[in-house]
Amino acid sequence: MEYNSIDLLFGGMRKLGPGDDSYTLAVLRRLPKKEFDLIVDAGCGAGRQTLVLAKELKSQVHAVDTYEPFLNKLSELAREEGVSGLIKTHCMDMANIPDEFKGIDLLWSEGAAYNVGFSNALRCWATAMKPQGLVVVTELTWLNSSVPAAVREFFCNGYPDMKTNDENIRIAIESGYRVLDTVVLPKASWVEDYYDVLKPRAESLLNHEDSEVKGLAQETLKEIEIFQVSEGSYGYVFYVLQLA
């Protein structure tokens, strides 16, 4: 029998990564513009933030992800919440966004840019943006220089390209953007409705007969353990950028 480890661990979850509707909304409301002709949510997952964008802006949001079951979940939620007419899903790689969309004036991406690399994502998306277009992206970031050894070792293997906030700001400027704002997600945004849901799910899969399922469960519990001993050394940062 074949098992889908992603569906077993994450199936039905509304939050697929650290984040919070209130923070998405707060950052959105601080943007210098309030109306946008072309909006893209890159790496949308099940679309927690996509729904926030659609409801607040009352404009169509193009939701991009490579995993069709997540997009199907988003479409289901959009129907339930009465915004199905404002969300259009696209099963595609976010690196191909410039091939599909031209003249984007708001590109939003929470917890997904690392899949293609922060610098690569910013440079790639710049070619699809309207002049003065806005990019709002969250990126996993070192927040201070004091990092517990276990945390440093974990990310040396898991995300060796993680940078400091100053380094990410420099990358954004070198990629052709002005940095308008940065906002750090609080610890609660990692725990509530994400790690507190994910942990018991992963624990229930530790003895699963499928080695891939078991392996993903082990990796997930290790990630949560590292977060618990991180001493605030890393986090997700919203980077609010405007094409220069």
VOPAGU-2260 file (C-alpha; in pm, 1 decimal, decimal comma):
REM VOPAGU-2260
SITE   aa  ch    i         X         Y         Z
SITE  MET   A    0       0,0       0,0       0,0
SITE  GLU   A    1     126,8     347,9     -90,1
SITE  TYR   A    2     106,6     634,6     157,1
SITE  ASN   A    3     131,2    1008,8     100,3
SITE  SER   A    4     340,9    1145,1     386,0
SITE  ILE   A    5     245,3    1508,7     315,9
SITE  ASP   A    6    -126,6    1433,4     328,2
SITE  LEU   A    7     -94,9    1218,2     639,3
SITE  LEU   A    8      91,4    1488,1     830,5
SITE  PHE   A    9     -57,2    1810,6     692,5
SITE  GLY   A   10    -391,2    1705,9     537,9
SITE  GLY   A   11    -678,0    1931,1     643,6
SITE  MET   A   12    -455,3    2182,2     826,3
SITE  ARG   A   13    -533,0    2544,1     750,9
SITE  LYS   A   14    -191,5    2666,7     859,6
SITE  LEU   A   15      97,6    2493,8     684,1
SITE  GLY   A   16     369,3    2709,2     834,4
SITE  PRO   A   17     430,1    2986,3    1086,5
SITE  GLY   A   18     192,1    3275,9    1031,5
SITE  ASP   A   19    -110,2    3454,4    1162,9
SITE  ASP   A   20    -411,9    3616,7     998,7
SITE  SER   A   21    -377,7    3923,8    1220,9
SITE  TYR   A   22     -15,6    3978,4    1113,1
SITE  THR   A   23     -96,9    3920,4     746,7
SITE  LEU   A   24    -374,6    4176,8     777,3
SITE  ALA   A   25    -163,5    4426,1     974,2
SITE  VAL   A   26     117,5    4418,8     717,5
SITE  LEU   A   27    -131,9    4440,9     432,2
SITE  ARG   A   28    -297,7    4747,6     584,3
SITE  ARG   A   29      37,8    4922,8     620,8
SITE  LEU   A   30     113,7    4906,5     248,2
SITE  PRO   A   31     137,8    5241,7      67,7
SITE  LYS   A   32    -128,8    5126,7    -181,6
SITE  LYS   A   33    -468,9    4972,6    -113,2
SITE  GLU   A   34    -584,2    4879,3    -463,6
SITE  PHE   A   35    -408,7    4640,4    -700,3
SITE  ASP   A   36    -487,9    4521,1   -1051,6
SITE  LEU   A   37    -286,4    4198,1   -1045,3
SITE  ILE   A   38    -221,9    4010,3    -719,8
SITE  VAL   A   39     -26,0    3684,8    -694,5
SITE  ASP   A   40      21,9    3469,4    -384,3
SITE  ALA   A   41     337,3    3267,1    -451,2
SITE  GLY   A   42     363,7    2931,8    -273,0
SITE  CYS   A   43      17,2    2972,4    -123,9
SITE  GLY   A   44     -19,2    2624,7      31,4
SITE  ALA   A   45    -374,7    2577,3     157,6
SITE  GLY   A   46    -423,8    2950,3     130,2
SITE  ARG   A   47    -462,1    3082,6     484,8
SITE  GLN   A   48    -315,1    3418,3     379,5
SITE  THR   A   49    -477,6    3402,8      33,4
SITE  LEU   A   50    -819,0    3420,5     195,4
SITE  VAL   A   51    -710,6    3719,0     403,7
SITE  LEU   A   52    -587,0    3900,4      91,9
SITE  ALA   A   53    -904,0    3831,5    -105,2
SITE  LYS   A   54   -1136,5    3941,0     174,9
SITE  GLU   A   55    -945,2    4256,6     260,7
SITE  LEU   A   56    -866,5    4375,0     -92,6
SITE  LYS   A   57   -1187,1    4249,5    -252,8
SITE  SER   A   58    -986,6    4176,7    -565,7
SITE  GLN   A   59    -895,0    3856,6    -746,9
SITE  VAL   A   60    -591,0    3678,9    -607,7
SITE  HIS   A   61    -397,1    3431,5    -823,8
SITE  ALA   A   62    -286,1    3152,6    -589,1
SITE  VAL   A   63      23,0    2960,7    -703,9
SITE  ASP   A   64     145,0    2630,2    -559,6
SITE  THR   A   65     295,1    2306,1    -690,6
SITE  TYR   A   66      84,2    2077,0    -472,0
SITE  GLU   A   67    -264,3    2035,3    -614,2
SITE  PRO   A   68    -428,3    1891,1    -297,9
SITE  PHE   A   69    -345,0    2216,8    -116,6
SITE  LEU   A   70    -498,4    2418,4    -400,6
SITE  ASN   A   71    -809,1    2200,2    -388,2
SITE  LYS   A   72    -835,4    2270,0     -14,4
SITE  LEU   A   73    -804,3    2642,6     -81,7
SITE  SER   A   74   -1082,7    2627,9    -341,9
SITE  GLU   A   75   -1303,8    2444,8     -92,1
SITE  LEU   A   76   -1238,1    2704,0     179,8
SITE  ALA   A   77   -1296,2    2989,2     -63,7
SITE  ARG   A   78   -1639,3    2847,7    -148,7
SITE  GLU   A   79   -1724,9    2801,7     218,4
SITE  GLU   A   80   -1622,1    3158,5     299,9
SITE  GLY   A   81   -1793,7    3317,1       1,4
SITE  VAL   A   82   -1487,8    3438,8    -188,0
SITE  SER   A   83   -1450,5    3169,1    -455,1
SITE  GLY   A   84   -1496,9    3432,3    -725,6
SITE  LEU   A   85   -1193,9    3621,1    -594,6
SITE  ILE   A   86    -943,2    3333,1    -592,9
SITE  LYS   A   87    -799,1    3158,9    -897,2
SITE  THR   A   88    -561,5    2868,1    -837,0
SITE  HIS   A   89    -261,4    2777,5   -1053,0
SITE  CYS   A   90     -74,3    2448,4   -1006,6
SITE  MET   A   91     274,9    2557,7   -1108,5
SITE  ASP   A   92     624,6    2632,5    -982,2
SITE  MET   A   93     656,0    2982,7    -842,9
SITE  ALA   A   94     986,0    3015,4   -1031,3
SITE  ASN   A   95     771,7    3017,8   -1347,1
SITE  ILE   A   96     560,0    3313,1   -1235,9
SITE  PRO   A   97     725,2    3550,5   -1490,7
SITE  ASP   A   98     617,7    3315,1   -1771,5
SITE  GLU   A   99     254,0    3323,9   -1658,9
SITE  PHE   A  100     205,7    3675,8   -1523,3
SITE  LYS   A  101     316,2    4019,7   -1643,3
SITE  GLY   A  102     268,9    4349,9   -1463,8
SITE  ILE   A  103     209,0    4218,0   -1110,0
SITE  ASP   A  104     154,4    4506,7    -871,0
SITE  LEU   A  105     133,1    4297,3    -552,2
SITE  LEU   A  106     318,4    3969,8    -506,6
SITE  TRP   A  107     267,0    3807,6    -165,2
SITE  SER   A  108     459,6    3504,9     -38,9
SITE  GLU   A  109     461,3    3366,6     316,2
SITE  GLY   A  110     704,9    3092,6     414,3
SITE  ALA   A  111     773,9    2976,3      59,5
SITE  ALA   A  112    1060,6    3174,9     -97,4
SITE  TYR   A  113    1322,0    2941,3      54,5
SITE  ASN   A  114    1208,7    2672,9    -191,4
SITE  VAL   A  115    1390,1    2858,8    -469,2
SITE  GLY   A  116    1617,4    3070,0    -247,9
SITE  PHE   A  117    1541,9    3419,8    -117,5
SITE  SER   A  118    1774,5    3598,3    -358,8
SITE  ASN   A  119    1667,3    3385,9    -655,9
SITE  ALA   A  120    1301,0    3442,7    -576,5
SITE  LEU   A  121    1338,0    3821,1    -553,5
SITE  ARG   A  122    1534,7    3844,4    -878,6
SITE  CYS   A  123    1296,7    3610,2   -1058,9
SITE  TRP   A  124     981,5    3788,6    -943,4
SITE  ALA   A  125    1124,4    4132,7   -1027,3
SITE  THR   A  126    1095,7    4045,7   -1397,0
SITE  ALA   A  127     719,0    3994,7   -1358,2
SITE  MET   A  128     648,9    4309,1   -1156,6
SITE  LYS   A  129     491,8    4635,9   -1264,2
SITE  PRO   A  130     714,8    4942,1   -1206,0
SITE  GLN   A  131     689,3    5038,1    -838,4
SITE  GLY   A  132     518,6    4702,9    -774,0
SITE  LEU   A  133     515,4    4566,2    -419,3
SITE  VAL   A  134     657,0    4234,5    -299,5
SITE  VAL   A  135     572,8    4114,4      51,5
SITE  VAL   A  136     766,8    3802,9     146,2
SITE  THR   A  137     848,3    3624,0     470,9
SITE  GLU   A  138    1188,7    3467,2     508,7
SITE  LEU   A  139    1346,0    3251,1     778,7
SITE  THR   A  140    1609,1    3477,1     934,8
SITE  TRP   A  141    1876,2    3476,6    1204,1
SITE  LEU   A  142    1757,5    3734,2    1459,1
SITE  ASN   A  143    2063,0    3757,3    1682,9
SITE  SER   A  144    2425,3    3647,7    1693,6
SITE  SER   A  145    2384,7    3422,5    1998,3
SITE  VAL   A  146    2266,8    3089,1    1857,6
SITE  PRO   A  147    2259,4    2763,4    2060,5
SITE  ALA   A  148    2489,7    2500,9    1908,8
SITE  ALA   A  149    2208,3    2252,2    1844,7
SITE  VAL   A  150    2012,7    2518,4    1655,5
SITE  ARG   A  151    2311,9    2620,4    1446,1
SITE  GLU   A  152    2383,0    2256,7    1359,3
SITE  PHE   A  153    2020,6    2189,4    1266,1
SITE  PHE   A  154    2004,9    2475,6    1018,5
SITE  CYS   A  155    2352,3    2409,2     878,9
SITE  ASN   A  156    2194,1    2090,2     749,2
SITE  GLY   A  157    1833,8    2205,8     700,1
SITE  TYR   A  158    1872,4    2559,5     564,7
SITE  PRO   A  159    2240,2    2653,9     527,7
SITE  ASP   A  160    2150,4    2966,3     325,1
SITE  MET   A  161    1964,8    3133,0     613,6
SITE  LYS   A  162    2084,8    3492,6     653,2
SITE  THR   A  163    2067,0    3768,6     912,3
SITE  ASN   A  164    1812,9    4048,1     882,0
SITE  ASP   A  165    2081,5    4291,7     762,2
SITE  GLU   A  166    2199,5    4042,7     500,7
SITE  ASN   A  167    1844,6    3991,3     370,9
SITE  ILE   A  168    1791,7    4366,3     346,2
SITE  ARG   A  169    2111,7    4393,6     144,8
SITE  ILE   A  170    2000,2    4107,2     -81,0
SITE  ALA   A  171    1668,3    4282,9    -143,0
SITE  ILE   A  172    1840,8    4610,2    -234,6
SITE  GLU   A  173    2086,1    4431,1    -463,7
SITE  SER   A  174    1788,6    4256,0    -628,4
SITE  GLY   A  175    1640,2    4591,8    -727,0
SITE  TYR   A  176    1402,0    4675,8    -441,6
SITE  ARG   A  177    1353,2    4943,2    -179,8
SITE  VAL   A  178    1286,1    4804,9     167,6
SITE  LEU   A  179     976,1    4977,7     304,8
SITE  ASP   A  180     927,1    4777,6     623,1
SITE  THR   A  181    1025,4    4465,1     816,4
SITE  VAL   A  182     809,3    4283,4    1072,2
SITE  VAL   A  183     911,2    3982,9    1283,1
SITE  LEU   A  184     648,0    3715,4    1341,6
SITE  PRO   A  185     606,0    3643,6    1715,2
SITE  LYS   A  186     658,4    3305,0    1875,8
SITE  ALA   A  187     282,3    3252,1    1907,2
SITE  SER   A  188     250,5    3255,1    1527,1
SITE  TRP   A  189     463,0    2941,2    1514,9
SITE  VAL   A  190     279,4    2758,0    1791,1
SITE  GLU   A  191     -91,6    2838,7    1767,7
SITE  ASP   A  192    -272,5    2626,2    1510,9
SITE  TYR   A  193      59,5    2508,3    1366,8
SITE  TYR   A  194     311,2    2339,8    1595,7
SITE  ASP   A  195      43,8    2265,1    1856,5
SITE  VAL   A  196    -151,3    2077,6    1585,8
SITE  LEU   A  197     147,9    1932,4    1405,5
SITE  LYS   A  198     322,6    1783,9    1709,4
SITE  PRO   A  199      54,3    1527,3    1808,4
SITE  ARG   A  200       4,4    1439,7    1442,6
SITE  ALA   A  201     374,7    1368,8    1399,6
SITE  GLU   A  202     389,4    1169,1    1723,1
SITE  SER   A  203     104,2     948,9    1600,3
SITE  LEU   A  204     305,3     864,3    1286,0
SITE  LEU   A  205     634,5     770,7    1454,6
SITE  ASN   A  206     559,0     398,1    1431,3
SITE  HIS   A  207     403,9     408,5    1086,7
SITE  GLU   A  208     487,0     114,1     860,6
SITE  ASP   A  209     599,9     341,2     575,8
SITE  SER   A  210     958,1     464,1     621,8
SITE  GLU   A  211     895,0     791,4     436,4
SITE  VAL   A  212     600,6     875,0     661,5
SITE  LYS   A  213     800,9     784,2     970,8
SITE  GLY   A  214    1097,3     990,5     850,5
SITE  LEU   A  215     887,9    1302,4     792,1
SITE  ALA   A  216     732,9    1264,4    1137,9
SITE  GLN   A  217    1078,9    1239,5    1296,3
SITE  GLU   A  218    1205,3    1544,6    1104,8
SITE  THR   A  219     900,3    1744,7    1207,9
SITE  LEU   A  220     940,0    1662,7    1577,1
SITE  LYS   A  221    1309,4    1753,6    1557,5
SITE  GLU   A  222    1217,9    2089,5    1402,1
SITE  ILE   A  223     972,2    2158,6    1684,3
SITE  GLU   A  224    1229,8    2056,3    1944,5
SITE  ILE   A  225    1483,4    2295,9    1792,2
SITE  PHE   A  226    1231,3    2578,9    1799,1
SITE  GLN   A  227    1169,2    2515,6    2169,1
SITE  VAL   A  228    1540,4    2558,3    2251,8
SITE  SER   A  229    1609,5    2835,1    1998,5
SITE  GLU   A  230    1611,0    3121,2    2254,4
SITE  GLY   A  231    1466,9    3353,0    1989,5
SITE  SER   A  232    1772,1    3315,6    1767,6
SITE  TYR   A  233    1569,5    3285,1    1447,4
SITE  GLY   A  234    1225,4    3359,8    1314,5
SITE  TYR   A  235    1023,4    3458,9    1012,5
SITE  VAL   A  236    1051,1    3820,7     902,1
SITE  PHE   A  237     809,4    4001,9     672,1
SITE  TYR   A  238    1003,7    4202,3     412,3
SITE  VAL   A  239     788,8    4470,5     250,4
SITE  LEU   A  240     961,4    4564,4     -73,0
SITE  GLN   A  241     896,2    4796,2    -366,4
SITE  LEU   A  242    1056,2    4755,4    -706,0
SITE  ALA   A  243    1298,1    5046,0    -740,3
